[in-house]
Amino acid sequence: MSAIFNFQSLLTVILLLICTCAYIRSLAPSLLNRNKTGLLGIFWKCARIGLNLQKIMV
């Protein structure tokens, strides 16, 4: 069964995507900052969500 059809697996994949994007942005900010629109803009938005979640958790 794929992760799209299993709700718990889908949430896990989304959380991993957010955490990965935030980590990549912390290492190389210019990599995600230049792609704020289009399909690659999803990764920039995930990085923003991850950084905001990090601020809340600390």
N, CA, C and O atoms as CSV, one atom per row, in Angstrom:
chain,resi,resn,atom,element,x,y,z
A,1,MET,N,N,0.847,-1.174,0.000
A,1,MET,CA,C,0.000,0.000,0.000
A,1,MET,C,C,0.893,1.238,0.000
A,1,MET,O,O,1.882,1.302,0.730
A,2,SER,N,N,0.542,2.195,-0.808
A,2,SER,CA,C,1.382,3.383,-0.899
A,2,SER,C,C,1.051,4.373,0.218
A,2,SER,O,O,0.011,4.283,0.870
A,3,ALA,N,N,1.960,5.310,0.414
A,3,ALA,CA,C,1.795,6.276,1.506
A,3,ALA,C,C,0.648,7.250,1.243
A,3,ALA,O,O,0.162,7.891,2.175
A,4,ILE,N,N,0.217,7.368,0.018
A,4,ILE,CA,C,-0.869,8.300,-0.298
A,4,ILE,C,C,-2.190,7.792,0.270
A,4,ILE,O,O,-3.032,8.588,0.685
A,5,PHE,N,N,-2.375,6.487,0.291
A,5,PHE,CA,C,-3.649,5.926,0.721
A,5,PHE,C,C,-3.703,5.629,2.216
A,5,PHE,O,O,-4.780,5.377,2.757
A,6,ASN,N,N,-2.577,5.654,2.876
A,6,ASN,CA,C,-2.537,5.428,4.309
A,6,ASN,C,C,-2.295,6.781,4.993
A,6,ASN,O,O,-1.257,7.409,4.784
A,7,PHE,N,N,-3.249,7.220,5.801
A,7,PHE,CA,C,-3.202,8.568,6.367
A,7,PHE,C,C,-1.984,8.782,7.260
A,7,PHE,O,O,-1.344,9.830,7.184
A,8,GLN,N,N,-1.660,7.821,8.093
A,8,GLN,CA,C,-0.517,7.965,8.993
A,8,GLN,C,C,0.792,8.037,8.212
A,8,GLN,O,O,1.689,8.800,8.570
A,9,SER,N,N,0.901,7.258,7.162
A,9,SER,CA,C,2.111,7.301,6.331
A,9,SER,C,C,2.203,8.622,5.565
A,9,SER,O,O,3.294,9.160,5.378
A,10,LEU,N,N,1.063,9.138,5.127
A,10,LEU,CA,C,1.049,10.424,4.438
A,10,LEU,C,C,1.522,11.540,5.360
A,10,LEU,O,O,2.301,12.396,4.942
A,11,LEU,N,N,1.065,11.542,6.605
A,11,LEU,CA,C,1.512,12.543,7.568
A,11,LEU,C,C,3.006,12.420,7.846
A,11,LEU,O,O,3.694,13.427,8.010
A,12,THR,N,N,3.504,11.195,7.901
A,12,THR,CA,C,4.933,10.972,8.118
A,12,THR,C,C,5.753,11.514,6.961
A,12,THR,O,O,6.795,12.132,7.178
A,13,VAL,N,N,5.299,11.292,5.741
A,13,VAL,CA,C,6.005,11.784,4.564
A,13,VAL,C,C,6.012,13.309,4.535
A,13,VAL,O,O,7.035,13.914,4.216
A,14,ILE,N,N,4.892,13.933,4.863
A,14,ILE,CA,C,4.816,15.398,4.881
A,14,ILE,C,C,5.732,15.968,5.961
A,14,ILE,O,O,6.422,16.960,5.724
A,15,LEU,N,N,5.746,15.357,7.137
A,15,LEU,CA,C,6.618,15.824,8.215
A,15,LEU,C,C,8.091,15.675,7.841
A,15,LEU,O,O,8.893,16.562,8.133
A,16,LEU,N,N,8.450,14.577,7.207
A,16,LEU,CA,C,9.829,14.392,6.754
A,16,LEU,C,C,10.210,15.416,5.687
A,16,LEU,O,O,11.342,15.898,5.670
A,17,LEU,N,N,9.277,15.750,4.801
A,17,LEU,CA,C,9.538,16.762,3.778
A,17,LEU,C,C,9.788,18.121,4.422
A,17,LEU,O,O,10.711,18.833,4.026
A,18,ILE,N,N,8.975,18.485,5.407
A,18,ILE,CA,C,9.136,19.769,6.091
A,18,ILE,C,C,10.473,19.822,6.824
A,18,ILE,O,O,11.189,20.820,6.740
A,19,CYS,N,N,10.808,18.760,7.535
A,19,CYS,CA,C,12.066,18.735,8.293
A,19,CYS,C,C,13.279,18.761,7.363
A,19,CYS,O,O,14.271,19.431,7.648
A,20,THR,N,N,13.196,18.036,6.260
A,20,THR,CA,C,14.304,17.999,5.309
A,20,THR,C,C,14.518,19.361,4.670
A,20,THR,O,O,15.657,19.808,4.532
A,21,CYS,N,N,13.443,20.023,4.280
A,21,CYS,CA,C,13.566,21.345,3.663
A,21,CYS,C,C,14.135,22.363,4.644
A,21,CYS,O,O,14.953,23.200,4.262
A,22,ALA,N,N,13.711,22.300,5.898
A,22,ALA,CA,C,14.242,23.226,6.901
A,22,ALA,C,C,15.724,22.977,7.140
A,22,ALA,O,O,16.491,23.920,7.332
A,23,TYR,N,N,16.129,21.712,7.129
A,23,TYR,CA,C,17.544,21.380,7.326
A,23,TYR,C,C,18.386,21.848,6.136
A,23,TYR,O,O,19.477,22.388,6.318
A,24,ILE,N,N,17.882,21.641,4.932
A,24,ILE,CA,C,18.617,22.085,3.739
A,24,ILE,C,C,18.733,23.599,3.732
A,24,ILE,O,O,19.770,24.139,3.349
A,25,ARG,N,N,17.669,24.295,4.156
A,25,ARG,CA,C,17.724,25.758,4.190
A,25,ARG,C,C,18.716,26.256,5.224
A,25,ARG,O,O,19.326,27.307,5.032
A,26,SER,N,N,18.890,25.522,6.319
A,26,SER,CA,C,19.866,25.941,7.319
A,26,SER,C,C,21.300,25.745,6.812
A,26,SER,O,O,22.204,26.479,7.212
A,27,LEU,N,N,21.508,24.765,5.938
A,27,LEU,CA,C,22.841,24.535,5.383
A,27,LEU,C,C,23.156,25.458,4.215
A,27,LEU,O,O,24.249,26.018,4.135
A,28,ALA,N,N,22.201,25.614,3.316
A,28,ALA,CA,C,22.410,26.425,2.116
A,28,ALA,C,C,21.161,27.260,1.848
A,28,ALA,O,O,20.316,26.856,1.050
A,29,PRO,N,N,21.030,28.408,2.494
A,29,PRO,CA,C,19.812,29.221,2.348
A,29,PRO,C,C,19.561,29.713,0.924
A,29,PRO,O,O,18.409,29.837,0.510
A,30,SER,N,N,20.603,29.988,0.188
A,30,SER,CA,C,20.411,30.525,-1.163
A,30,SER,C,C,19.815,29.492,-2.106
A,30,SER,O,O,19.214,29.854,-3.118
A,31,LEU,N,N,19.969,28.231,-1.795
A,31,LEU,CA,C,19.442,27.167,-2.645
A,31,LEU,C,C,17.919,27.197,-2.695
A,31,LEU,O,O,17.332,27.017,-3.762
A,32,LEU,N,N,17.284,27.420,-1.570
A,32,LEU,CA,C,15.824,27.462,-1.531
A,32,LEU,C,C,15.262,28.868,-1.704
A,32,LEU,O,O,14.124,29.018,-2.147
A,33,ASN,N,N,16.027,29.897,-1.369
A,33,ASN,CA,C,15.507,31.261,-1.460
A,33,ASN,C,C,15.345,31.743,-2.890
A,33,ASN,O,O,14.527,32.627,-3.146
A,34,ARG,N,N,16.091,31.196,-3.820
A,34,ARG,CA,C,15.952,31.665,-5.207
A,34,ARG,C,C,14.780,31.010,-5.918
A,34,ARG,O,O,14.398,31.453,-7.001
A,35,ASN,N,N,14.201,29.967,-5.338
A,35,ASN,CA,C,13.077,29.257,-5.953
A,35,ASN,C,C,11.818,29.424,-5.111
A,35,ASN,O,O,11.336,28.467,-4.505
A,36,LYS,N,N,11.289,30.642,-5.078
A,36,LYS,CA,C,10.119,30.905,-4.240
A,36,LYS,C,C,8.805,30.706,-4.988
A,36,LYS,O,O,7.743,30.691,-4.366
A,37,THR,N,N,8.854,30.554,-6.294
A,37,THR,CA,C,7.632,30.390,-7.073
A,37,THR,C,C,7.714,29.106,-7.880
A,37,THR,O,O,8.783,28.522,-8.057
A,38,GLY,N,N,6.566,28.689,-8.359
A,38,GLY,CA,C,6.522,27.505,-9.192
A,38,GLY,C,C,6.530,26.223,-8.384
A,38,GLY,O,O,6.198,26.212,-7.199
A,39,LEU,N,N,6.913,25.151,-9.041
A,39,LEU,CA,C,6.909,23.840,-8.404
A,39,LEU,C,C,7.944,23.751,-7.293
A,39,LEU,O,O,7.690,23.122,-6.265
A,40,LEU,N,N,9.097,24.362,-7.480
A,40,LEU,CA,C,10.134,24.328,-6.448
A,40,LEU,C,C,9.805,25.239,-5.263
A,40,LEU,O,O,10.455,25.161,-4.220
A,41,GLY,N,N,8.807,26.095,-5.422
A,41,GLY,CA,C,8.365,26.951,-4.325
A,41,GLY,C,C,7.755,26.160,-3.176
A,41,GLY,O,O,7.694,26.644,-2.046
A,42,ILE,N,N,7.306,24.952,-3.464
A,42,ILE,CA,C,6.755,24.089,-2.417
A,42,ILE,C,C,7.826,23.791,-1.375
A,42,ILE,O,O,7.538,23.765,-0.179
A,43,PHE,N,N,9.061,23.568,-1.821
A,43,PHE,CA,C,10.145,23.284,-0.892
A,43,PHE,C,C,10.471,24.509,-0.045
A,43,PHE,O,O,10.794,24.377,1.135
A,44,TRP,N,N,10.390,25.706,-0.640
A,44,TRP,CA,C,10.625,26.937,0.112
A,44,TRP,C,C,9.543,27.116,1.182
A,44,TRP,O,O,9.834,27.510,2.311
A,45,LYS,N,N,8.292,26.821,0.813
A,45,LYS,CA,C,7.200,26.935,1.779
A,45,LYS,C,C,7.341,25.919,2.899
A,45,LYS,O,O,7.072,26.234,4.058
A,46,CYS,N,N,7.757,24.713,2.570
A,46,CYS,CA,C,7.977,23.698,3.601
A,46,CYS,C,C,9.096,24.115,4.546
A,46,CYS,O,O,9.021,23.870,5.750
A,47,ALA,N,N,10.134,24.745,4.000
A,47,ALA,CA,C,11.226,25.220,4.845
A,47,ALA,C,C,10.742,26.324,5.791
A,47,ALA,O,O,11.146,26.364,6.953
A,48,ARG,N,N,9.886,27.209,5.303
A,48,ARG,CA,C,9.338,28.263,6.157
A,48,ARG,C,C,8.487,27.676,7.284
A,48,ARG,O,O,8.564,28.122,8.429
A,49,ILE,N,N,7.678,26.674,6.947
A,49,ILE,CA,C,6.861,26.014,7.966
A,49,ILE,C,C,7.758,25.355,9.002
A,49,ILE,O,O,7.497,25.448,10.202
A,50,GLY,N,N,8.810,24.692,8.546
A,50,GLY,CA,C,9.725,24.023,9.459
A,50,GLY,C,C,10.437,24.993,10.385
A,50,GLY,O,O,10.614,24.702,11.568
A,51,LEU,N,N,10.847,26.139,9.864
A,51,LEU,CA,C,11.513,27.124,10.709
A,51,LEU,C,C,10.544,27.725,11.715
A,51,LEU,O,O,10.925,27.984,12.857
A,52,ASN,N,N,9.305,27.951,11.314
A,52,ASN,CA,C,8.313,28.469,12.256
A,52,ASN,C,C,7.970,27.444,13.339
A,52,ASN,O,O,7.770,27.806,14.499
A,53,LEU,N,N,7.904,26.181,12.963
A,53,LEU,CA,C,7.667,25.135,13.958
A,53,LEU,C,C,8.831,25.032,14.927
A,53,LEU,O,O,8.640,24.768,16.114
A,54,GLN,N,N,10.024,25.240,14.421
A,54,GLN,CA,C,11.219,25.185,15.277
A,54,GLN,C,C,11.174,26.304,16.316
A,54,GLN,O,O,11.546,26.095,17.470
A,55,LYS,N,N,10.721,27.483,15.912
A,55,LYS,CA,C,10.628,28.605,16.847
A,55,LYS,C,C,9.591,28.330,17.918
A,55,LYS,O,O,9.777,28.710,19.073
A,56,ILE,N,N,8.498,27.672,17.548
A,56,ILE,CA,C,7.431,27.373,18.502
A,56,ILE,C,C,7.908,26.330,19.523
A,56,ILE,O,O,7.620,26.447,20.714
A,57,MET,N,N,8.631,25.322,19.055
A,57,MET,CA,C,9.030,24.216,19.912
A,57,MET,C,C,10.119,24.596,20.910
A,57,MET,O,O,10.253,23.947,21.947
A,58,VAL,N,N,10.889,25.624,20.618
A,58,VAL,CA,C,11.992,26.013,21.508
A,58,VAL,C,C,11.475,26.916,22.550
A,58,VAL,O,O,12.234,27.367,23.408
